[in-house]
């Protein structure tokens, strides 16, 4: 999604949004790609998975239920999916 669309959706200035997106990219939580004069951002699934793992182990002492329903939903969504086996 382009930074301008993200800014509109979040309701903050494009300059402020670009600053925060750049930092999230540097932290490994987003990936950016240039398309012409636009920079598109997408979630870095592995980076988010690592963040959720860290938060679960450090903040929640390995018990995500202590961190609330929102965290439980996010941690389930970021788990690696099992690969289907072919028989």
PyMOL Python script that loads the backbone (N, CA, C, O; Angstrom):
from pymol import cmd

cmd.read_pdbstr("""\
ATOM      1  N   UNK A   1       0.845  -1.162   0.000  1.00  0.00           N
ATOM      2  CA  UNK A   1       0.000   0.000   0.000  1.00  0.00           C
ATOM      3  C   UNK A   1       0.904   1.243   0.000  1.00  0.00           C
ATOM      4  O   UNK A   1       1.868   1.282   0.765  1.00  0.00           O
ATOM      5  N   UNK A   2       0.634   2.229  -0.807  1.00  0.00           N
ATOM      6  CA  UNK A   2       1.446   3.444  -0.814  1.00  0.00           C
ATOM      7  C   UNK A   2       1.308   4.229   0.494  1.00  0.00           C
ATOM      8  O   UNK A   2       0.273   4.176   1.160  1.00  0.00           O
ATOM      9  N   UNK A   3       2.360   4.948   0.842  1.00  0.00           N
ATOM     10  CA  UNK A   3       2.380   5.709   2.094  1.00  0.00           C
ATOM     11  C   UNK A   3       1.219   6.689   2.178  1.00  0.00           C
ATOM     12  O   UNK A   3       0.648   6.873   3.253  1.00  0.00           O
ATOM     13  N   UNK A   4       0.858   7.323   1.063  1.00  0.00           N
ATOM     14  CA  UNK A   4      -0.254   8.275   1.065  1.00  0.00           C
ATOM     15  C   UNK A   4      -1.574   7.636   1.444  1.00  0.00           C
ATOM     16  O   UNK A   4      -2.361   8.231   2.181  1.00  0.00           O
ATOM     17  N   UNK A   5      -1.830   6.426   0.949  1.00  0.00           N
ATOM     18  CA  UNK A   5      -3.061   5.714   1.297  1.00  0.00           C
ATOM     19  C   UNK A   5      -3.061   5.318   2.770  1.00  0.00           C
ATOM     20  O   UNK A   5      -4.092   5.380   3.441  1.00  0.00           O
ATOM     21  N   UNK A   6      -1.900   4.913   3.262  1.00  0.00           N
ATOM     22  CA  UNK A   6      -1.794   4.568   4.681  1.00  0.00           C
ATOM     23  C   UNK A   6      -2.069   5.804   5.527  1.00  0.00           C
ATOM     24  O   UNK A   6      -2.778   5.726   6.530  1.00  0.00           O
ATOM     25  N   UNK A   7      -1.507   6.952   5.124  1.00  0.00           N
ATOM     26  CA  UNK A   7      -1.726   8.211   5.851  1.00  0.00           C
ATOM     27  C   UNK A   7      -3.202   8.567   5.891  1.00  0.00           C
ATOM     28  O   UNK A   7      -3.716   8.963   6.937  1.00  0.00           O
ATOM     29  N   UNK A   8      -3.885   8.431   4.769  1.00  0.00           N
ATOM     30  CA  UNK A   8      -5.326   8.719   4.728  1.00  0.00           C
ATOM     31  C   UNK A   8      -6.111   7.786   5.638  1.00  0.00           C
ATOM     32  O   UNK A   8      -7.015   8.219   6.354  1.00  0.00           O
ATOM     33  N   UNK A   9      -5.764   6.507   5.608  1.00  0.00           N
ATOM     34  CA  UNK A   9      -6.482   5.527   6.426  1.00  0.00           C
ATOM     35  C   UNK A   9      -6.270   5.757   7.913  1.00  0.00           C
ATOM     36  O   UNK A   9      -7.186   5.560   8.711  1.00  0.00           O
ATOM     37  N   UNK A  10      -5.053   6.178   8.291  1.00  0.00           N
ATOM     38  CA  UNK A  10      -4.719   6.376   9.697  1.00  0.00           C
ATOM     39  C   UNK A  10      -5.137   7.768  10.174  1.00  0.00           C
ATOM     40  O   UNK A  10      -5.421   7.966  11.355  1.00  0.00           O
ATOM     41  N   UNK A  11      -5.172   8.725   9.251  1.00  0.00           N
ATOM     42  CA  UNK A  11      -5.586  10.074   9.598  1.00  0.00           C
ATOM     43  C   UNK A  11      -4.474  10.957  10.123  1.00  0.00           C
ATOM     44  O   UNK A  11      -4.711  11.843  10.945  1.00  0.00           O
ATOM     45  N   UNK A  12      -3.235  10.714   9.641  1.00  0.00           N
ATOM     46  CA  UNK A  12      -2.123  11.590  10.011  1.00  0.00           C
ATOM     47  C   UNK A  12      -1.460  12.085   8.730  1.00  0.00           C
ATOM     48  O   UNK A  12      -1.734  11.570   7.647  1.00  0.00           O
ATOM     49  N   UNK A  13      -0.601  13.070   8.852  1.00  0.00           N
ATOM     50  CA  UNK A  13       0.025  13.659   7.671  1.00  0.00           C
ATOM     51  C   UNK A  13       0.897  12.636   6.938  1.00  0.00           C
ATOM     52  O   UNK A  13       1.415  11.689   7.529  1.00  0.00           O
ATOM     53  N   UNK A  14       1.038  12.865   5.631  1.00  0.00           N
ATOM     54  CA  UNK A  14       1.875  11.976   4.814  1.00  0.00           C
ATOM     55  C   UNK A  14       3.324  12.009   5.277  1.00  0.00           C
ATOM     56  O   UNK A  14       3.998  10.979   5.271  1.00  0.00           O
ATOM     57  N   UNK A  15       3.816  13.186   5.682  1.00  0.00           N
ATOM     58  CA  UNK A  15       5.194  13.307   6.158  1.00  0.00           C
ATOM     59  C   UNK A  15       5.402  12.481   7.418  1.00  0.00           C
ATOM     60  O   UNK A  15       6.384  11.746   7.525  1.00  0.00           O
ATOM     61  N   UNK A  16       4.486  12.598   8.368  1.00  0.00           N
ATOM     62  CA  UNK A  16       4.566  11.850   9.614  1.00  0.00           C
ATOM     63  C   UNK A  16       4.476  10.346   9.341  1.00  0.00           C
ATOM     64  O   UNK A  16       5.217   9.555   9.925  1.00  0.00           O
ATOM     65  N   UNK A  17       3.570   9.968   8.458  1.00  0.00           N
ATOM     66  CA  UNK A  17       3.411   8.555   8.103  1.00  0.00           C
ATOM     67  C   UNK A  17       4.690   8.004   7.480  1.00  0.00           C
ATOM     68  O   UNK A  17       5.145   6.921   7.849  1.00  0.00           O
ATOM     69  N   UNK A  18       5.272   8.747   6.535  1.00  0.00           N
ATOM     70  CA  UNK A  18       6.500   8.289   5.876  1.00  0.00           C
ATOM     71  C   UNK A  18       7.626   8.081   6.880  1.00  0.00           C
ATOM     72  O   UNK A  18       8.389   7.121   6.772  1.00  0.00           O
ATOM     73  N   UNK A  19       7.731   8.974   7.853  1.00  0.00           N
ATOM     74  CA  UNK A  19       8.764   8.844   8.877  1.00  0.00           C
ATOM     75  C   UNK A  19       8.586   7.531   9.640  1.00  0.00           C
ATOM     76  O   UNK A  19       9.545   6.779   9.813  1.00  0.00           O
ATOM     77  N   UNK A  20       7.371   7.257  10.092  1.00  0.00           N
ATOM     78  CA  UNK A  20       7.129   6.052  10.890  1.00  0.00           C
ATOM     79  C   UNK A  20       7.269   4.786  10.050  1.00  0.00           C
ATOM     80  O   UNK A  20       7.792   3.780  10.530  1.00  0.00           O
ATOM     81  N   UNK A  21       6.805   4.827   8.800  1.00  0.00           N
ATOM     82  CA  UNK A  21       6.941   3.658   7.936  1.00  0.00           C
ATOM     83  C   UNK A  21       8.405   3.338   7.672  1.00  0.00           C
ATOM     84  O   UNK A  21       8.801   2.173   7.645  1.00  0.00           O
ATOM     85  N   UNK A  22       9.212   4.391   7.475  1.00  0.00           N
ATOM     86  CA  UNK A  22      10.648   4.182   7.251  1.00  0.00           C
ATOM     87  C   UNK A  22      11.288   3.503   8.463  1.00  0.00           C
ATOM     88  O   UNK A  22      12.123   2.612   8.305  1.00  0.00           O
ATOM     89  N   UNK A  23      10.904   3.915   9.656  1.00  0.00           N
ATOM     90  CA  UNK A  23      11.453   3.299  10.870  1.00  0.00           C
ATOM     91  C   UNK A  23      10.984   1.854  11.026  1.00  0.00           C
ATOM     92  O   UNK A  23      11.765   0.999  11.443  1.00  0.00           O
ATOM     93  N   UNK A  24       9.739   1.572  10.702  1.00  0.00           N
ATOM     94  CA  UNK A  24       9.241   0.192  10.762  1.00  0.00           C
ATOM     95  C   UNK A  24       9.952  -0.681   9.730  1.00  0.00           C
ATOM     96  O   UNK A  24      10.209  -1.860   9.976  1.00  0.00           O
ATOM     97  N   UNK A  25      10.264  -0.103   8.583  1.00  0.00           N
ATOM     98  CA  UNK A  25      11.033  -0.819   7.563  1.00  0.00           C
ATOM     99  C   UNK A  25      12.437  -1.131   8.077  1.00  0.00           C
ATOM    100  O   UNK A  25      12.920  -2.254   7.929  1.00  0.00           O
ATOM    101  N   UNK A  26      13.090  -0.138   8.680  1.00  0.00           N
ATOM    102  CA  UNK A  26      14.432  -0.348   9.251  1.00  0.00           C
ATOM    103  C   UNK A  26      14.414  -1.390  10.363  1.00  0.00           C
ATOM    104  O   UNK A  26      15.397  -2.105  10.557  1.00  0.00           O
ATOM    105  N   UNK A  27      13.307  -1.483  11.095  1.00  0.00           N
ATOM    106  CA  UNK A  27      13.193  -2.449  12.188  1.00  0.00           C
ATOM    107  C   UNK A  27      12.866  -3.855  11.685  1.00  0.00           C
ATOM    108  O   UNK A  27      12.863  -4.804  12.469  1.00  0.00           O
ATOM    109  N   UNK A  28      12.590  -3.999  10.388  1.00  0.00           N
ATOM    110  CA  UNK A  28      12.305  -5.315   9.833  1.00  0.00           C
ATOM    111  C   UNK A  28      10.852  -5.734   9.982  1.00  0.00           C
ATOM    112  O   UNK A  28      10.536  -6.916   9.851  1.00  0.00           O
ATOM    113  N   UNK A  29       9.958  -4.780  10.256  1.00  0.00           N
ATOM    114  CA  UNK A  29       8.542  -5.113  10.414  1.00  0.00           C
ATOM    115  C   UNK A  29       7.743  -4.846   9.141  1.00  0.00           C
ATOM    116  O   UNK A  29       6.629  -5.348   8.986  1.00  0.00           O
ATOM    117  N   UNK A  30       8.309  -4.060   8.236  1.00  0.00           N
ATOM    118  CA  UNK A  30       7.709  -3.780   6.939  1.00  0.00           C
ATOM    119  C   UNK A  30       8.747  -3.990   5.857  1.00  0.00           C
ATOM    120  O   UNK A  30       9.947  -4.050   6.126  1.00  0.00           O
ATOM    121  N   UNK A  31       8.264  -4.101   4.626  1.00  0.00           N
ATOM    122  CA  UNK A  31       9.136  -4.117   3.457  1.00  0.00           C
ATOM    123  C   UNK A  31       8.668  -3.015   2.527  1.00  0.00           C
ATOM    124  O   UNK A  31       7.469  -2.800   2.354  1.00  0.00           O
ATOM    125  N   UNK A  32       9.604  -2.332   1.944  1.00  0.00           N
ATOM    126  CA  UNK A  32       9.240  -1.263   1.021  1.00  0.00           C
ATOM    127  C   UNK A  32       9.774  -1.570  -0.368  1.00  0.00           C
ATOM    128  O   UNK A  32      10.861  -2.125  -0.525  1.00  0.00           O
ATOM    129  N   UNK A  33       8.990  -1.201  -1.370  1.00  0.00           N
ATOM    130  CA  UNK A  33       9.408  -1.323  -2.759  1.00  0.00           C
ATOM    131  C   UNK A  33       9.005  -0.041  -3.486  1.00  0.00           C
ATOM    132  O   UNK A  33       7.922   0.502  -3.268  1.00  0.00           O
ATOM    133  N   UNK A  34       9.888   0.422  -4.341  1.00  0.00           N
ATOM    134  CA  UNK A  34       9.601   1.638  -5.100  1.00  0.00           C
ATOM    135  C   UNK A  34       8.923   1.252  -6.403  1.00  0.00           C
ATOM    136  O   UNK A  34       9.364   0.346  -7.111  1.00  0.00           O
ATOM    137  N   UNK A  35       7.836   1.960  -6.704  1.00  0.00           N
ATOM    138  CA  UNK A  35       7.150   1.807  -7.985  1.00  0.00           C
ATOM    139  C   UNK A  35       6.986   3.207  -8.560  1.00  0.00           C
ATOM    140  O   UNK A  35       6.062   3.936  -8.201  1.00  0.00           O
ATOM    141  N   UNK A  36       7.890   3.566  -9.450  1.00  0.00           N
ATOM    142  CA  UNK A  36       7.878   4.922  -9.989  1.00  0.00           C
ATOM    143  C   UNK A  36       8.226   5.914  -8.893  1.00  0.00           C
ATOM    144  O   UNK A  36       9.273   5.799  -8.256  1.00  0.00           O
ATOM    145  N   UNK A  37       7.361   6.880  -8.673  1.00  0.00           N
ATOM    146  CA  UNK A  37       7.622   7.860  -7.618  1.00  0.00           C
ATOM    147  C   UNK A  37       6.975   7.492  -6.294  1.00  0.00           C
ATOM    148  O   UNK A  37       7.054   8.257  -5.333  1.00  0.00           O
ATOM    149  N   UNK A  38       6.336   6.326  -6.233  1.00  0.00           N
ATOM    150  CA  UNK A  38       5.679   5.875  -5.007  1.00  0.00           C
ATOM    151  C   UNK A  38       6.498   4.795  -4.316  1.00  0.00           C
ATOM    152  O   UNK A  38       7.189   4.014  -4.970  1.00  0.00           O
ATOM    153  N   UNK A  39       6.417   4.758  -3.021  1.00  0.00           N
ATOM    154  CA  UNK A  39       6.997   3.662  -2.239  1.00  0.00           C
ATOM    155  C   UNK A  39       5.823   2.898  -1.648  1.00  0.00           C
ATOM    156  O   UNK A  39       4.986   3.464  -0.944  1.00  0.00           O
ATOM    157  N   UNK A  40       5.773   1.621  -1.941  1.00  0.00           N
ATOM    158  CA  UNK A  40       4.712   0.760  -1.406  1.00  0.00           C
ATOM    159  C   UNK A  40       5.253   0.001  -0.205  1.00  0.00           C
ATOM    160  O   UNK A  40       6.406  -0.430  -0.194  1.00  0.00           O
ATOM    161  N   UNK A  41       4.412  -0.154   0.797  1.00  0.00           N
ATOM    162  CA  UNK A  41       4.796  -0.853   2.017  1.00  0.00           C
ATOM    163  C   UNK A  41       3.933  -2.087   2.198  1.00  0.00           C
ATOM    164  O   UNK A  41       2.745  -2.082   1.874  1.00  0.00           O
ATOM    165  N   UNK A  42       4.533  -3.138   2.715  1.00  0.00           N
ATOM    166  CA  UNK A  42       3.828  -4.376   3.033  1.00  0.00           C
ATOM    167  C   UNK A  42       4.413  -4.933   4.322  1.00  0.00           C
ATOM    168  O   UNK A  42       5.567  -4.668   4.658  1.00  0.00           O
ATOM    169  N   UNK A  43       3.626  -5.686   5.023  1.00  0.00           N
ATOM    170  CA  UNK A  43       4.083  -6.280   6.277  1.00  0.00           C
ATOM    171  C   UNK A  43       5.181  -7.306   5.980  1.00  0.00           C
ATOM    172  O   UNK A  43       5.104  -8.030   4.986  1.00  0.00           O
ATOM    173  N   UNK A  44       6.172  -7.366   6.818  1.00  0.00           N
ATOM    174  CA  UNK A  44       7.191  -8.411   6.750  1.00  0.00           C
ATOM    175  C   UNK A  44       6.751  -9.485   7.745  1.00  0.00           C
ATOM    176  O   UNK A  44       6.920  -9.337   8.955  1.00  0.00           O
ATOM    177  N   UNK A  45       6.195 -10.544   7.221  1.00  0.00           N
ATOM    178  CA  UNK A  45       5.586 -11.577   8.066  1.00  0.00           C
ATOM    179  C   UNK A  45       6.596 -12.165   9.043  1.00  0.00           C
ATOM    180  O   UNK A  45       6.282 -12.349  10.219  1.00  0.00           O
ATOM    181  N   UNK A  46       7.789 -12.458   8.578  1.00  0.00           N
ATOM    182  CA  UNK A  46       8.799 -13.049   9.464  1.00  0.00           C
ATOM    183  C   UNK A  46       9.200 -12.081  10.568  1.00  0.00           C
ATOM    184  O   UNK A  46       9.362 -12.482  11.721  1.00  0.00           O
ATOM    185  N   UNK A  47       9.362 -10.800  10.219  1.00  0.00           N
ATOM    186  CA  UNK A  47       9.694  -9.796  11.227  1.00  0.00           C
ATOM    187  C   UNK A  47       8.601  -9.670  12.276  1.00  0.00           C
ATOM    188  O   UNK A  47       8.893  -9.559  13.467  1.00  0.00           O
ATOM    189  N   UNK A  48       7.349  -9.687  11.846  1.00  0.00           N
ATOM    190  CA  UNK A  48       6.227  -9.609  12.789  1.00  0.00           C
ATOM    191  C   UNK A  48       6.166 -10.873  13.652  1.00  0.00           C
ATOM    192  O   UNK A  48       5.875 -10.804  14.846  1.00  0.00           O
ATOM    193  N   UNK A  49       6.440 -12.012  13.044  1.00  0.00           N
ATOM    194  CA  UNK A  49       6.435 -13.274  13.792  1.00  0.00           C
ATOM    195  C   UNK A  49       7.498 -13.235  14.897  1.00  0.00           C
ATOM    196  O   UNK A  49       7.256 -13.663  16.025  1.00  0.00           O
ATOM    197  N   UNK A  50       8.680 -12.711  14.547  1.00  0.00           N
ATOM    198  CA  UNK A  50       9.747 -12.602  15.543  1.00  0.00           C
ATOM    199  C   UNK A  50       9.367 -11.643  16.665  1.00  0.00           C
ATOM    200  O   UNK A  50       9.652 -11.914  17.831  1.00  0.00           O
ATOM    201  N   UNK A  51       8.723 -10.522  16.324  1.00  0.00           N
ATOM    202  CA  UNK A  51       8.273  -9.575  17.341  1.00  0.00           C
ATOM    203  C   UNK A  51       7.248 -10.208  18.268  1.00  0.00           C
ATOM    204  O   UNK A  51       7.343 -10.065  19.487  1.00  0.00           O
ATOM    205  N   UNK A  52       6.270 -10.906  17.704  1.00  0.00           N
ATOM    206  CA  UNK A  52       5.246 -11.550  18.532  1.00  0.00           C
ATOM    207  C   UNK A  52       5.846 -12.640  19.417  1.00  0.00           C
ATOM    208  O   UNK A  52       5.433 -12.812  20.563  1.00  0.00           O
ATOM    209  N   UNK A  53       6.816 -13.370  18.882  1.00  0.00           N
ATOM    210  CA  UNK A  53       7.490 -14.388  19.687  1.00  0.00           C
ATOM    211  C   UNK A  53       8.215 -13.744  20.856  1.00  0.00           C
ATOM    212  O   UNK A  53       8.120 -14.212  21.990  1.00  0.00           O
ATOM    213  N   UNK A  54       8.934 -12.674  20.576  1.00  0.00           N
ATOM    214  CA  UNK A  54       9.639 -11.961  21.643  1.00  0.00           C
ATOM    215  C   UNK A  54       8.662 -11.459  22.703  1.00  0.00           C
ATOM    216  O   UNK A  54       8.890 -11.646  23.898  1.00  0.00           O
ATOM    217  N   UNK A  55       7.585 -10.829  22.271  1.00  0.00           N
ATOM    218  CA  UNK A  55       6.613 -10.298  23.230  1.00  0.00           C
ATOM    219  C   UNK A  55       5.975 -11.406  24.057  1.00  0.00           C
ATOM    220  O   UNK A  55       5.744 -11.243  25.255  1.00  0.00           O
ATOM    221  N   UNK A  56       5.691 -12.539  23.404  1.00  0.00           N
ATOM    222  CA  UNK A  56       5.088 -13.660  24.126  1.00  0.00           C
ATOM    223  C   UNK A  56       6.040 -14.211  25.177  1.00  0.00           C
ATOM    224  O   UNK A  56       5.637 -14.484  26.308  1.00  0.00           O
ATOM    225  N   UNK A  57       7.304 -14.373  24.800  1.00  0.00           N
ATOM    226  CA  UNK A  57       8.270 -14.962  25.725  1.00  0.00           C
ATOM    227  C   UNK A  57       8.700 -13.990  26.811  1.00  0.00           C
ATOM    228  O   UNK A  57       8.869 -14.391  27.963  1.00  0.00           O
ATOM    229  N   UNK A  58       8.882 -12.714  26.467  1.00  0.00           N
ATOM    230  CA  UNK A  58       9.393 -11.732  27.415  1.00  0.00           C
ATOM    231  C   UNK A  58       8.272 -11.081  28.217  1.00  0.00           C
ATOM    232  O   UNK A  58       8.276 -11.128  29.447  1.00  0.00           O
ATOM    233  N   UNK A  59       7.332 -10.484  27.533  1.00  0.00           N
ATOM    234  CA  UNK A  59       6.260  -9.735  28.190  1.00  0.00           C
ATOM    235  C   UNK A  59       5.272 -10.665  28.886  1.00  0.00           C
ATOM    236  O   UNK A  59       4.846 -10.399  30.010  1.00  0.00           O
ATOM    237  N   UNK A  60       4.917 -11.736  28.226  1.00  0.00           N
ATOM    238  CA  UNK A  60       3.856 -12.615  28.734  1.00  0.00           C
ATOM    239  C   UNK A  60       4.380 -13.889  29.390  1.00  0.00           C
ATOM    240  O   UNK A  60       3.598 -14.791  29.691  1.00  0.00           O
ATOM    241  N   UNK A  61       5.666 -13.977  29.613  1.00  0.00           N
ATOM    242  CA  UNK A  61       6.294 -15.148  30.225  1.00  0.00           C
ATOM    243  C   UNK A  61       5.876 -16.457  29.539  1.00  0.00           C
ATOM    244  O   UNK A  61       5.665 -17.476  30.197  1.00  0.00           O
ATOM    245  N   UNK A  62       5.760 -16.409  28.192  1.00  0.00           N
ATOM    246  CA  UNK A  62       5.397 -17.604  27.438  1.00  0.00           C
ATOM    247  C   UNK A  62       3.927 -17.954  27.510  1.00  0.00           C
ATOM    248  O   UNK A  62       3.528 -19.029  27.062  1.00  0.00           O
ATOM    249  N   UNK A  63       3.105 -17.064  28.067  1.00  0.00           N
ATOM    250  CA  UNK A  63       1.662 -17.315  28.192  1.00  0.00           C
ATOM    251  C   UNK A  63       0.905 -16.173  27.518  1.00  0.00           C
ATOM    252  O   UNK A  63       0.552 -15.194  28.176  1.00  0.00           O
ATOM    253  N   UNK A  64       0.651 -16.287  26.199  1.00  0.00           N
ATOM    254  CA  UNK A  64       0.017 -15.182  25.471  1.00  0.00           C
ATOM    255  C   UNK A  64      -1.355 -14.805  26.017  1.00  0.00           C
ATOM    256  O   UNK A  64      -1.804 -13.679  25.804  1.00  0.00           O
ATOM    257  N   UNK A  65      -2.026 -15.706  26.708  1.00  0.00           N
ATOM    258  CA  UNK A  65      -3.336 -15.373  27.265  1.00  0.00           C
ATOM    259  C   UNK A  65      -3.254 -14.240  28.288  1.00  0.00           C
ATOM    260  O   UNK A  65      -4.253 -13.571  28.552  1.00  0.00           O
ATOM    261  N   UNK A  66      -2.061 -14.021  28.869  1.00  0.00           N
ATOM    262  CA  UNK A  66      -1.876 -12.919  29.816  1.00  0.00           C
ATOM    263  C   UNK A  66      -1.907 -11.567  29.121  1.00  0.00           C
ATOM    264  O   UNK A  66      -2.168 -10.548  29.761  1.00  0.00           O
ATOM    265  N   UNK A  67      -1.645 -11.546  27.829  1.00  0.00           N
ATOM    266  CA  UNK A  67      -1.551 -10.282  27.091  1.00  0.00           C
ATOM    267  C   UNK A  67      -2.868  -9.854  26.464  1.00  0.00           C
ATOM    268  O   UNK A  67      -2.917  -8.798  25.833  1.00  0.00           O
ATOM    269  N   UNK A  68      -3.920 -10.614  26.608  1.00  0.00           N
ATOM    270  CA  UNK A  68      -5.229 -10.194  26.129  1.00  0.00           C
ATOM    271  C   UNK A  68      -5.635 -10.820  24.804  1.00  0.00           C
ATOM    272  O   UNK A  68      -4.841 -11.463  24.118  1.00  0.00           O
ATOM    273  N   UNK A  69      -6.906 -10.606  24.473  1.00  0.00           N
ATOM    274  CA  UNK A  69      -7.500 -11.204  23.280  1.00  0.00           C
ATOM    275  C   UNK A  69      -6.870 -10.711  21.985  1.00  0.00           C
ATOM    276  O   UNK A  69      -6.685 -11.493  21.053  1.00  0.00           O
ATOM    277  N   UNK A  70      -6.539  -9.426  21.916  1.00  0.00           N
ATOM    278  CA  UNK A  70      -5.959  -8.888  20.684  1.00  0.00           C
ATOM    279  C   UNK A  70      -4.637  -9.573  20.367  1.00  0.00           C
ATOM    280  O   UNK A  70      -4.361  -9.881  19.208  1.00  0.00           O
ATOM    281  N   UNK A  71      -3.826  -9.810  21.380  1.00  0.00           N
ATOM    282  CA  UNK A  71      -2.539 -10.461  21.171  1.00  0.00           C
ATOM    283  C   UNK A  71      -2.738 -11.911  20.769  1.00  0.00           C
ATOM    284  O   UNK A  71      -2.012 -12.421  19.916  1.00  0.00           O
ATOM    285  N   UNK A  72      -3.711 -12.581  21.369  1.00  0.00           N
ATOM    286  CA  UNK A  72      -3.967 -13.982  21.012  1.00  0.00           C
ATOM    287  C   UNK A  72      -4.330 -14.099  19.539  1.00  0.00           C
ATOM    288  O   UNK A  72      -3.827 -14.986  18.849  1.00  0.00           O
ATOM    289  N   UNK A  73      -5.193 -13.222  19.051  1.00  0.00           N
ATOM    290  CA  UNK A  73      -5.575 -13.259  17.646  1.00  0.00           C
ATOM    291  C   UNK A  73      -4.397 -13.016  16.738  1.00  0.00           C
ATOM    292  O   UNK A  73      -4.243 -13.696  15.723  1.00  0.00           O
ATOM    293  N   UNK A  74      -3.564 -12.059  17.085  1.00  0.00           N
ATOM    294  CA  UNK A  74      -2.394 -11.736  16.264  1.00  0.00           C
ATOM    295  C   UNK A  74      -1.393 -12.871  16.278  1.00  0.00           C
ATOM    296  O   UNK A  74      -0.814 -13.197  15.242  1.00  0.00           O
ATOM    297  N   UNK A  75      -1.179 -13.478  17.429  1.00  0.00           N
ATOM    298  CA  UNK A  75      -0.178 -14.545  17.498  1.00  0.00           C
ATOM    299  C   UNK A  75      -0.649 -15.777  16.730  1.00  0.00           C
ATOM    300  O   UNK A  75       0.174 -16.479  16.142  1.00  0.00           O
ATOM    301  N   UNK A  76      -1.952 -16.056  16.721  1.00  0.00           N
ATOM    302  CA  UNK A  76      -2.466 -17.187  15.949  1.00  0.00           C
ATOM    303  C   UNK A  76      -2.330 -16.932  14.459  1.00  0.00           C
ATOM    304  O   UNK A  76      -2.006 -17.841  13.695  1.00  0.00           O
ATOM    305  N   UNK A  77      -2.579 -15.685  14.041  1.00  0.00           N
ATOM    306  CA  UNK A  77      -2.505 -15.346  12.619  1.00  0.00           C
ATOM    307  C   UNK A  77      -1.085 -15.434  12.080  1.00  0.00           C
ATOM    308  O   UNK A  77      -0.894 -15.673  10.888  1.00  0.00           O
ATOM    309  N   UNK A  78      -0.096 -15.247  12.929  1.00  0.00           N
ATOM    310  CA  UNK A  78       1.303 -15.231  12.472  1.00  0.00           C
ATOM    311  C   UNK A  78       2.013 -16.561  12.640  1.00  0.00           C
ATOM    312  O   UNK A  78       3.202 -16.663  12.339  1.00  0.00           O
ATOM    313  N   UNK A  79       1.322 -17.573  13.110  1.00  0.00           N
ATOM    314  CA  UNK A  79       1.973 -18.878  13.242  1.00  0.00           C
ATOM    315  C   UNK A  79       2.218 -19.469  11.871  1.00  0.00           C
ATOM    316  O   UNK A  79       1.409 -19.287  10.962  1.00  0.00           O
ATOM    317  N   UNK A  80       3.323 -20.174  11.711  1.00  0.00           N
ATOM    318  CA  UNK A  80       3.563 -20.811  10.415  1.00  0.00           C
ATOM    319  C   UNK A  80       2.494 -21.866  10.157  1.00  0.00           C
ATOM    320  O   UNK A  80       2.113 -22.615  11.057  1.00  0.00           O
ATOM    321  N   UNK A  81       2.025 -21.911   8.940  1.00  0.00           N
ATOM    322  CA  UNK A  81       1.012 -22.900   8.578  1.00  0.00           C
ATOM    323  C   UNK A  81       1.688 -24.226   8.278  1.00  0.00           C
ATOM    324  O   UNK A  81       2.792 -24.275   7.735  1.00  0.00           O
ATOM    325  N   UNK A  82       1.001 -25.297   8.645  1.00  0.00           N
ATOM    326  CA  UNK A  82       1.536 -26.624   8.338  1.00  0.00           C
ATOM    327  C   UNK A  82       1.404 -26.880   6.858  1.00  0.00           C
ATOM    328  O   UNK A  82       0.388 -26.552   6.245  1.00  0.00           O
ATOM    329  N   UNK A  83       2.431 -27.464   6.290  1.00  0.00           N
ATOM    330  CA  UNK A  83       2.403 -27.783   4.880  1.00  0.00           C
ATOM    331  C   UNK A  83       1.602 -29.053   4.680  1.00  0.00           C
ATOM    332  O   UNK A  83       1.696 -29.999   5.463  1.00  0.00           O
ATOM    333  N   UNK A  84       0.815 -29.059   3.623  1.00  0.00           N
ATOM    334  CA  UNK A  84       0.032 -30.242   3.308  1.00  0.00           C
ATOM    335  C   UNK A  84       0.957 -31.345   2.824  1.00  0.00           C
ATOM    336  O   UNK A  84       1.904 -31.095   2.078  1.00  0.00           O
ATOM    337  N   UNK A  85       0.680 -32.541   3.245  1.00  0.00           N
ATOM    338  CA  UNK A  85       1.488 -33.669   2.791  1.00  0.00           C
ATOM    339  C   UNK A  85       0.779 -34.371   1.637  1.00  0.00           C
ATOM    340  O   UNK A  85      -0.441 -34.535   1.658  1.00  0.00           O
ATOM    341  N   UNK A  86       1.518 -34.767   0.671  1.00  0.00           N
ATOM    342  CA  UNK A  86       0.981 -35.467  -0.495  1.00  0.00           C
ATOM    343  C   UNK A  86       1.184 -36.948  -0.287  1.00  0.00           C
ATOM    344  O   UNK A  86       2.290 -37.404   0.005  1.00  0.00           O
ATOM    345  N   UNK A  87       0.102 -37.697  -0.441  1.00  0.00           N
ATOM    346  CA  UNK A  87       0.194 -39.144  -0.263  1.00  0.00           C
ATOM    347  C   UNK A  87       0.249 -39.849  -1.590  1.00  0.00           C
ATOM    348  O   UNK A  87       0.328 -41.077  -1.634  1.00  0.00           O
TER     349      UNK A  87
END
""", "prot")
cmd.dss("prot")
cmd.show_as("cartoon", "prot")
cmd.util.cbc("prot")
cmd.orient("prot")
